[in-house]
Amino acid sequence: MFTGLLQPTHLIILLVVALVFLGPKRLPDAGRALGQGLREFKSSIGGYHDDDHKLPAPGTAASDEKSPSL
């Protein structure tokens, strides 16, 4: 049913339709948003999150600064 779905002519037609509907100014933003959405989808399925490695380790100076002082 879906054999030959991603042929080059189909992709060109899809790009032209997207260009007509979105216009040349919003097309890069739409592509960027689509790429970011796919990246987030892949990371949520794979269990890898970008913010996991950005958090400081417990007991470091960066986490002590954020803790409320009593």
N, C-alpha and C positions, 0 to 999 in steps of 0.2 A: 504494500500500500504506500509506503514512504520511500521506495527505492528511488534514488537519484534526486532526493529532495534538495541537497545543497550543491546544485550545479552552479557554475559561475554566472550564467545568465539569470538565474533566479536571485542570486545575491545582488546583482546589478539592479534588477527591477525593484528589489526590496529597498536598496539604497536610494533609488530615485523617488520612490513613494515616500520614504522617510524625509527626504529633502524637500519634497513638495509640501508635506504636512507640517514639518517643523520649521523649515526655513534654514538658510545658511548660518544664521547667528545662533540658533538654539541647538543645531545638530551636534556640535562638539560637546556641549553640556549634557545632552541626552546620552551620547556614547560614553562619556565619563561616568555618568550615574549608573548606566547599565553595567559597566565594568566593575564599579565599586560594589554594586549589588551582587554580581556573580562572585566576586572575591569574598564578600561576607557570607554568602551562601555556602561556598566551598569550605570556608574556615569553620562554620558552624557544624557542618557535616563531619569534617575531619577532627573536630575537637580542638583545633589550634585557634587561639585568640591573640590578636595583636597586643592587647592591653595586658596579657599575662607577663610578658617580659619587661614591661615598663614599670611595674610596681616595684618599689624598693624592698629589699629583704627585711624581715622583722629584726628589730634591734639596731638598725642603722641610723645615722644622724637624720636622714631625710624623713624617716617615719617618726622619729622622736619630735621633730619640729611640728608635725601635723597633729600630734596627740594633744588633747586639751590639758592645760595645767590646772591643778586644783589648789 
